[in-house]
Amino acid sequence: MEIHNEMKLSFISKSANEGFARVAVAAFVSQLDPTIDELSEIKTAVSEAVTNSVVHGYRDRLGTITITARILPGGRVSIVVVDKGCGIENTEQAMEPLFTTSTAGDRAGMGFTIMQSFMDKMTVRSTPGKGTKVSMEKRLSARVRSLKDFEAVLK
């Protein structure tokens, strides 16, 4: 897979870092000159993935969340959010709208649904006891039309 640019970010699974994660990914993606709507959708998807890791993956303990963001050919952005938390027993069920493992009753169970609606592709791989990997991809509008244009944006 050809990669035009890449960044990797790791941080502790504190809810205060959710905002940091979304701003960091947004800053990285901004080099492609996305529309306001595209940037907002990416930030929301990242927020949902990170929040899932904090609330469900690590529950009442701290761990590390890692985000890898890549700029791919054709104005595509790939974002992968990984935790080494408790994992998901049944990913198919977890991806159903309104499903939540939260016992506090304060969670809507819409995180995966929101990620899917804002991104073009999304996969979830999880192993109970080992963690979860959420991979998302989005093609941005054709504002950067060629590799030459892309290189000019990066300079």
Backbone hydrogen bonds in HBPLUS format (Angstrom, degrees):
<---DONOR---> <-ACCEPTOR-->    atom                        ^
c    i                          cat <-CA-CA->   ^        H-A-AA   ^      H-
h    n   atom  resd res      DA  || num        DHA   H-A  angle D-A-AA Bond
n    s   type  num  typ     dist DA aas  dist angle  dist       angle   num
A0004-HIS N   A0071-ILE O   2.75 MM  67  5.40 152.9  1.82 160.3 167.1     1
A0071-ILE N   A0005-ASN O   2.88 MM  66  5.14 164.0  1.91 143.5 145.9     2
A0007-MET N   A0069-ALA O   2.91 MM  62  5.40 153.1  1.98 155.5 161.8     3
A0069-ALA N   A0007-MET O   2.93 MM  62  5.40 160.5  1.97 152.8 159.3     4
A0009-LEU N   A0067-ILE O   2.82 MM  58  5.17 155.5  1.87 152.6 160.4     5
A0067-ILE N   A0009-LEU O   2.73 MM  58  5.17 163.5  1.76 157.5 163.3     6
A0011-PHE N   A0065-ILE O   2.99 MM  54  5.56 153.0  2.06 152.9 161.7     7
A0065-ILE N   A0011-PHE O   2.90 MM  54  5.56 167.7  1.91 166.7 170.6     8
A0014-LYS N   A0012-ILE O   2.75 MM   2  5.66 143.2  1.88 104.5  93.8     9
A0013-SER N   A0063-GLY O   2.86 MM  50  5.39 147.0  1.96 150.4 152.3    10
A0017-ASN N   A0014-LYS O   2.90 MM   3  5.61 158.2  1.95 121.8 128.2    11
A0018-GLU N   A0015-SER O   3.13 MM   3  5.50 166.4  2.15 113.3 117.6    12
A0021-ALA N   A0017-ASN O   2.93 MM   4  6.15 159.1  1.98 150.6 155.4    13
A0022-ARG N   A0018-GLU O   3.09 MM   4  6.39 163.5  2.12 152.8 156.4    14
A0023-VAL N   A0019-GLY O   3.06 MM   4  6.20 158.9  2.11 148.2 153.9    15
A0024-ALA N   A0020-PHE O   2.89 MM   4  6.03 160.2  1.93 151.7 157.7    16
A0025-VAL N   A0021-ALA O   3.03 MM   4  6.20 168.0  2.05 153.0 155.7    17
A0026-ALA N   A0022-ARG O   2.99 MM   4  6.03 156.1  2.05 138.1 145.7    18
A0027-ALA N   A0023-VAL O   2.84 MM   4  6.02 156.2  1.90 148.9 154.8    19
A0028-PHE N   A0024-ALA O   3.08 MM   4  6.32 157.0  2.13 145.4 151.3    20
A0029-VAL N   A0025-VAL O   2.91 MM   4  6.13 167.3  1.92 157.4 160.4    21
A0030-SER N   A0026-ALA O   2.92 MM   4  5.95 136.4  2.12 141.9 153.4    22
A0031-GLN N   A0028-PHE O   3.48 MM   3  6.26 167.6  2.50 115.8 118.4    23
A0032-LEU N   A0029-VAL O   2.96 MM   3  5.93 172.1  1.96 131.6 134.3    24
A0033-ASP N   A0030-SER O   2.89 MM   3  5.14 164.0  1.91 116.1 119.6    25
A0039-LEU N   A0035-THR O   2.99 MM   4  6.22 166.6  2.01 154.2 157.5    26
A0040-SER N   A0036-ILE O   2.91 MM   4  6.07 158.1  1.96 148.8 155.3    27
A0041-GLU N   A0037-ASP O   2.91 MM   4  6.11 157.0  1.97 150.5 156.4    28
A0042-ILE N   A0038-GLU O   3.01 MM   4  6.24 159.8  2.05 151.0 156.0    29
A0043-LYS N   A0039-LEU O   2.94 MM   4  6.12 165.9  1.96 151.5 155.6    30
A0044-THR N   A0040-SER O   2.95 MM   4  6.12 155.9  2.01 145.7 152.2    31
A0045-ALA N   A0041-GLU O   2.98 MM   4  6.18 161.0  2.02 147.8 152.8    32
A0046-VAL N   A0042-ILE O   2.95 MM   4  6.17 162.4  1.98 155.1 159.6    33
A0047-SER N   A0043-LYS O   2.93 MM   4  6.11 160.0  1.97 145.7 151.7    34
A0048-GLU N   A0044-THR O   2.96 MM   4  6.20 159.0  2.00 151.7 156.6    35
A0049-ALA N   A0045-ALA O   3.04 MM   4  6.28 160.8  2.08 148.8 153.7    36
A0050-VAL N   A0046-VAL O   2.93 MM   4  6.11 168.8  1.94 159.7 162.5    37
A0051-THR N   A0047-SER O   2.86 MM   4  5.93 162.8  1.89 149.7 155.4    38
A0052-ASN N   A0048-GLU O   2.95 MM   4  6.09 155.8  2.01 144.7 151.1    39
A0053-SER N   A0049-ALA O   3.15 MM   4  6.44 154.2  2.22 142.8 149.3    40
A0054-VAL N   A0050-VAL O   2.96 MM   4  6.28 160.2  2.00 154.8 160.0    41
A0055-VAL N   A0051-THR O   2.83 MM   4  5.90 175.3  1.83 161.4 161.8    42
A0056-HIS N   A0052-ASN O   2.82 MM   4  5.33 148.4  1.92 135.5 146.0    43
A0057-GLY N   A0052-ASN O   3.07 MM   5  6.46 153.9  2.14 143.8 150.5    44
A0058-TYR N   A0053-SER O   2.91 MM   5  6.24 141.3  2.06 162.2 170.8    45
A0086-CYS N   A0057-GLY O   2.76 MM  29  5.23 159.2  1.80 140.8 141.5    46
A0061-ARG N   A0058-TYR O   2.87 MM   3  5.41 150.6  1.96 133.9 143.8    47
A0066-THR N   A0082-VAL O   2.93 MM  16  5.21 163.8  1.96 150.8 156.3    48
A0082-VAL N   A0066-THR O   2.85 MM  16  5.21 163.2  1.88 154.3 160.1    49
A0068-THR N   A0080-VAL O   2.90 MM  12  5.17 155.4  1.96 145.3 153.5    50
A0080-VAL N   A0068-THR O   2.84 MM  12  5.17 158.5  1.88 150.0 157.3    51
A0070-ARG N   A0078-SER O   2.74 MM   8  5.01 157.1  1.79 148.6 154.7    52
A0078-SER N   A0070-ARG O   2.87 MM   8  5.01 164.2  1.89 144.8 150.1    53
A0072-LEU N   A0076-ARG O   2.79 MM   4  5.03 171.5  1.80 150.5 152.6    54
A0140-LEU N   A0075-GLY O   2.82 MM  65  5.42 177.0  1.82 151.7 151.4    55
A0077-VAL N   A0138-LYS O   2.76 MM  61  5.29 156.5  1.81 151.4 159.3    56
A0138-LYS N   A0077-VAL O   2.90 MM  61  5.29 151.6  1.98 147.4 156.5    57
A0079-ILE N   A0136-MET O   2.85 MM  57  5.20 165.0  1.87 148.2 152.1    58
A0136-MET N   A0079-ILE O   2.80 MM  57  5.20 158.8  1.84 153.7 160.8    59
A0081-VAL N   A0134-VAL O   2.86 MM  53  5.20 160.9  1.90 151.0 155.7    60
A0134-VAL N   A0081-VAL O   2.86 MM  53  5.20 168.8  1.87 154.1 156.6    61
A0083-ASP N   A0132-THR O   2.94 MM  49  5.46 157.9  1.99 156.3 163.1    62
A0132-THR N   A0083-ASP O   3.12 MM  49  5.46 133.3  2.34 123.2 136.0    63
A0129-GLY N   A0086-CYS O   2.66 MM  43  4.51 174.6  1.66 124.5 124.8    64
A0094-ALA N   A0090-ASN O   2.93 MM   4  6.18 161.6  1.97 153.3 159.5    65
A0095-MET N   A0091-THR O   3.00 MM   4  6.09 135.7  2.20 144.1 153.3    66
A0096-GLU N   A0093-GLN O   3.03 MM   3  5.37 163.2  2.06 112.4 117.7    67
A0099-PHE N   A0096-GLU O   3.19 MM   3  5.71 163.8  2.21 135.2 136.3    68
A0098-LEU N   A0109-GLY O   2.82 MM  11  4.08 130.7  2.06 124.3 129.4    69
A0114-ILE N   A0110-MET O   2.86 MM   4  6.02 156.9  1.91 159.4 165.6    70
A0115-MET N   A0111-GLY O   3.01 MM   4  6.29 163.4  2.04 151.2 155.7    71
A0116-GLN N   A0112-PHE O   2.90 MM   4  6.10 164.8  1.93 152.1 155.9    72
A0117-SER N   A0113-THR O   3.00 MM   4  6.17 149.9  2.09 142.7 150.9    73
A0118-PHE N   A0114-ILE O   3.10 MM   4  6.30 143.6  2.24 150.1 158.6    74
A0119-MET N   A0115-MET O   3.05 MM   4  6.06 138.0  2.23 149.9 160.0    75
A0120-ASP N   A0137-GLU O   2.86 MM  17  5.78 130.4  2.11 144.7 160.1    76
A0121-LYS N   A0137-GLU O   3.13 MM  16  5.08 154.8  2.19 142.5 143.1    77
A0137-GLU N   A0121-LYS O   2.99 MM  16  5.08 150.6  2.07 139.3 138.9    78
A0123-THR N   A0135-SER O   2.87 MM  12  5.25 153.4  1.94 147.6 156.1    79
A0135-SER N   A0123-THR O   2.90 MM  12  5.25 164.5  1.93 153.8 158.8    80
A0125-ARG N   A0133-LYS O   2.92 MM   8  5.19 165.2  1.94 151.1 156.0    81
A0133-LYS N   A0125-ARG O   2.74 MM   8  5.19 158.2  1.78 160.2 167.2    82
A0127-THR N   A0131-GLY O   3.03 MM   4  5.70 160.5  2.07 164.6 170.7    83
A0130-LYS N   A0127-THR O   2.87 MM   3  5.34 161.6  1.90 141.9 143.4    84
A0131-GLY N   A0127-THR O   3.16 MM   4  5.70 143.7  2.30 160.8 157.4    85
A0143-ARG N   A0141-SER O   2.72 MM   2  5.60 142.0  1.86  98.3  92.4    86
A0150-PHE N   A0146-SER O   2.86 MM   4  6.17 160.0  1.90 151.3 157.4    87
A0151-GLU N   A0147-LEU O   2.83 MM   4  6.04 162.0  1.86 152.5 156.3    88
A0152-ALA N   A0148-LYS O   3.08 MM   4  6.31 149.5  2.18 142.4 150.6    89
A0153-VAL N   A0149-ASP O   3.00 MM   4  6.35 146.4  2.12 146.3 155.5    90
A0153-VAL N   A0150-PHE O   3.05 MM   3  5.09 118.9  2.43  95.3 110.5    91
A0154-LEU N   A0150-PHE O   3.05 MM   4  6.40 148.0  2.16 148.8 157.6    92
A0155-LYS N   A0152-ALA O   3.36 MM   3  5.35 143.5  2.50  95.3 105.0    93
